[in-house]
């Protein structure tokens, strides 16, 4: 079965690895890309996506410019330049052309509405950045919630704590209100939407001496394009000591692989989920109600599948196969 993906992405290092992987799969069709602020500025994200499309011969895939900043107050309002570099690719973006096809300024809600009308219940929506663009589209056209076959969000964590903040994962912390909107939406999919967060992305790590070495030694376009950005990404993770030395995650690739049906997620639990928008110490936290019988609830909790187990072997092999 061909998976037809719509990716809402902020154009950083792991986003670009994920897109390159998806474009190379015979059983995956990337239908459209939404460029969102987050890892880098919105327009830089759009350019990075166009660079990969051009490098892989897929410049016909439309890129739509989404949100330029958060929808409201957020604990992380700045872009993640300290992680991904000012250009989203660790300073390496300028060496690769964007190709002849410009990004579109059409409204995201309009584009998504047209896509779901053309492919009713046949599109798999994946977000790998802040949820600002998607939340805005849902506000403009609530019917979008009934148009997708599946929804996968790379963001949050339930058991693993935060990364950008003690309790909050970066994509959610960049715009907790937008994340709360998306999480509280009642999606009309066959299964509840899937949250691929730090609970699993930090359990599928690439190694400097294996996958990064393969990129550095590769003669493929993917290796030449991605080796430098991955080196910078590893340097960041070594600096913050969130992983063992010489190891790095690739969060967004894991989410895209899961959405494409690859056997990387080994365990999920379906729990009512909400996002803390209160502005305190847990601002941006994804909160799961794991009680067997809740006595009472506060706010809007909606069932989501939360990824809790991961098989790193096919994930790592997929990266090596790029190079």
C-alpha positions in Angstrom: 0.0 0.0 0.0 1.4 3.4 -1.0 1.5 5.9 1.8 0.7 9.4 0.7 2.3 11.8 3.1 1.7 15.4 3.8 4.6 16.7 5.9 4.4 19.8 8.1 8.1 20.4 8.9 10.5 23.1 10.1 13.4 22.2 7.8 16.1 21.3 10.3 18.7 18.5 10.1 16.4 15.6 11.2 13.5 16.9 9.1 15.8 16.8 6.1 17.0 13.3 6.7 13.3 12.2 7.1 12.3 13.9 3.9 15.2 12.4 1.9 14.3 8.9 3.2 10.6 9.4 2.3 11.4 10.6 -1.2 13.5 7.5 -1.9 10.9 5.0 -1.0 8.9 3.3 -3.8 6.0 2.8 -1.4 5.8 6.4 -0.2 4.5 9.4 -2.1 5.2 12.8 -0.6 2.2 14.8 -1.7 2.9 18.2 -0.2 5.2 20.0 2.2 4.3 22.7 4.7 7.2 24.8 5.8 6.9 26.0 9.4 9.1 28.1 11.6 10.9 26.3 14.5 14.4 24.9 13.8 15.0 27.9 11.5 13.0 30.8 10.0 10.0 29.7 8.0 11.5 30.9 4.7 14.8 29.1 5.4 12.8 26.0 6.2 11.0 26.3 2.8 14.3 26.7 1.0 15.8 23.7 2.8 12.9 21.5 1.7 13.3 22.8 -1.9 17.0 21.9 -1.8 16.2 18.3 -1.0 13.4 18.1 -3.6 15.7 19.5 -6.2 18.6 17.2 -5.2 16.4 14.2 -5.4 14.6 15.1 -8.6 11.2 15.8 -7.0 10.9 19.6 -7.5 7.2 19.0 -8.5 6.2 18.4 -4.9 4.6 21.6 -3.7 6.1 23.5 -0.8 3.7 25.8 1.0 4.8 28.5 3.4 3.1 28.1 6.8 3.5 30.0 10.1 6.4 32.4 10.7 6.1 32.3 14.6 4.1 31.1 17.5 0.4 31.7 17.7 0.7 33.2 21.2 3.0 33.3 24.2 5.4 30.3 24.4 8.3 29.3 26.6 10.5 28.9 23.5 9.9 31.7 21.1 13.3 31.7 19.5 14.3 29.5 16.7 16.6 26.5 17.4 19.7 28.0 15.8 21.9 26.6 18.6 20.9 23.1 17.5 20.5 23.4 13.7 22.5 26.5 12.8 21.1 29.7 11.5 20.1 28.2 8.2 18.6 25.0 9.7 21.4 22.8 8.2 24.4 23.7 10.4 25.7 26.4 8.0 25.7 24.0 5.0 22.5 25.0 3.2 24.1 27.6 0.9 26.1 25.0 -1.0 22.9 23.4 -2.5 20.5 25.0 -5.0 16.8 25.3 -4.2 15.7 24.5 -7.7 13.4 26.3 -10.1 10.1 25.9 -8.3 9.2 28.6 -5.8 7.3 27.9 -2.5 3.7 28.9 -2.4 2.1 31.5 -0.2 -1.4 30.0 -0.5 -3.1 29.6 2.8 -2.3 26.2 4.5 -6.0 25.6 5.2 -6.9 26.1 1.5 -4.1 23.7 0.4 -5.0 21.0 2.9 -8.7 21.4 2.1 -8.0 20.8 -1.6 -5.7 17.8 -0.9 -8.2 16.0 1.3 -11.0 16.7 -1.3 -8.8 15.2 -4.0 -7.7 12.2 -1.8 -10.5 11.6 0.6 -9.3 9.6 3.7 -6.2 8.6 1.8 -3.6 11.0 3.1 -1.3 10.5 6.1 -0.5 13.7 7.9 2.9 14.0 9.7 4.1 17.0 11.7 7.8 17.3 12.6 7.9 20.9 13.8 5.8 23.3 15.9 2.1 22.8 15.4 1.4 26.5 14.6 0.5 26.0 10.9 -1.7 23.0 11.5 -3.6 24.6 14.4 -4.2 27.7 12.3 -5.5 25.5 9.4 -7.9 23.7 11.8 -9.2 27.0 13.1 -9.9 28.2 9.6 -11.4 24.8 8.4 -12.4 22.5 11.2 -13.6 19.9 8.6 -9.9 19.1 8.0 -10.0 16.9 11.1 -12.2 14.4 9.1 -10.1 14.3 6.0 -7.0 12.2 6.8 -6.3 8.5 7.0 -3.9 9.0 9.8 -2.2 11.7 11.9 1.3 11.3 13.4 2.9 14.1 15.5 6.6 14.1 16.3 6.5 16.0 19.6 6.1 15.8 23.3 6.9 13.0 25.8 4.9 11.3 28.5 7.4 9.3 30.5 10.8 10.7 29.4 10.6 14.3 30.5 11.5 17.2 28.3 14.6 18.2 26.2 14.3 22.0 25.5 12.7 22.5 29.0 12.6 20.2 32.0 9.1 19.0 31.2 8.6 20.1 27.6 9.8 18.8 24.2 10.9 21.5 21.8 8.2 21.2 19.1 5.5 21.6 21.7 7.3 24.2 23.8 7.7 26.4 20.7 3.8 26.8 20.6 2.0 25.0 23.5 -1.3 26.6 22.5 -1.1 25.3 19.0 -0.1 21.9 20.3 -3.1 22.0 22.6 -5.4 22.8 19.7 -4.1 19.8 17.7 -4.1 17.4 20.6 -7.7 18.3 21.6 -9.0 17.9 18.1 -11.2 14.9 17.5 -9.6 13.4 14.4 -11.8 11.1 12.4 -9.1 8.5 11.7 -9.5 4.7 12.0 -7.1 4.8 15.0 -6.4 7.6 17.4 -3.5 9.9 16.3 0.0 8.8 17.1 2.4 10.8 19.3 6.0 9.9 18.5 7.9 11.7 21.2 11.0 11.6 23.3 9.8 8.4 24.9 11.0 6.6 21.7 13.1 9.0 19.7 15.7 9.0 22.4 15.8 5.2 22.3 16.8 5.0 18.6 20.2 6.6 18.3 22.7 6.9 15.5 26.4 6.4 16.1 29.3 8.6 15.1 31.4 5.6 14.1 28.6 3.9 12.1 25.9 6.0 10.5 27.8 9.3 10.6 30.9 7.7 9.3 28.9 6.2 6.5 27.6 9.6 5.5 31.1 11.1 5.6 32.5 8.3 3.4 29.5 8.2 1.0 29.7 9.2 -2.6 25.9 9.6 -2.8 24.1 12.9 -3.0 22.5 12.2 0.3 25.8 11.6 2.0 27.3 14.7 0.5 24.3 16.8 1.5 23.7 15.4 5.0 27.1 14.6 6.4 28.0 18.2 7.4 24.6 19.0 9.1 24.7 15.7 11.0 28.2 16.5 12.3 26.9 19.7 13.7 23.8 18.0 15.1 26.1 15.5 16.9 28.2 18.3 18.3 25.1 19.8 19.9 24.0 16.5 21.5 27.5 15.9 22.8 27.5 19.4 24.3 24.2 19.0 26.3 24.9 15.4 27.3 21.4 14.1 26.6 22.8 11.1 24.8 26.0 9.0 25.3 29.0 10.5 23.7 29.1 10.0 19.9 25.4 9.2 19.7 22.6 11.3 18.3 18.8 10.9 17.7 17.0 11.6 14.5 13.6 12.4 15.9 11.7 13.3 12.7 12.9 10.4 10.7 11.4 8.0 13.3 8.1 9.7 13.1 8.0 9.7 9.3 9.0 6.0 9.2 6.2 5.2 11.7 3.7 7.1 9.6 4.9 5.2 6.5 4.2 1.9 8.2 7.8 0.8 8.9 8.2 -1.6 11.9 10.0 0.8 14.2 7.4 1.4 16.9 7.0 -1.8 19.0 4.6 -0.6 21.7 1.9 2.0 22.1 -0.6 2.9 24.8 -3.8 4.8 24.2 -4.2 7.5 26.8 -6.2 10.7 27.1 -3.8 13.5 26.3 -3.6 17.2 26.9 -1.0 20.0 26.7 -0.1 22.3 29.6 -0.7 25.9 28.5 -0.6 27.4 32.0 2.7 29.3 31.8 4.2 27.7 34.9 7.1 25.2 35.4 5.3 22.6 33.3 4.4 24.9 30.4 4.4 22.9 27.2 4.3 19.5 28.9 2.3 16.8 27.2 0.1 15.3 30.0 -1.3 11.7 29.7 -4.1 10.6 32.0 -2.8 7.1 32.9 -5.2 6.4 35.8 -7.3 3.3 35.3 -10.5 5.1 36.5 -10.2 8.9 36.6 -12.0 10.5 39.5 -12.1 13.8 37.7 -10.4 15.6 34.8 -9.2 19.1 34.3 -9.3 20.6 30.8 -9.8 18.7 27.5 -8.2 15.3 27.2 -8.5 13.4 24.0 -7.4 9.8 23.3 -4.0 9.5 21.5 -1.8 6.5 20.9 1.6 7.2 22.6 4.6 5.4 21.2 6.5 3.8 24.1 8.7 1.1 22.5 11.1 1.3 19.5 13.2 -1.1 17.5 16.4 0.9 16.6 17.7 -1.8 14.1 15.4 -1.0 11.1 15.7 2.7 11.9 19.5 2.7 11.8 19.5 0.5 8.7 17.3 3.0 7.0 19.8 5.7 7.6 22.7 3.6 6.4 20.7 2.8 3.3 20.6 6.5 2.4 24.4 6.6 2.1 
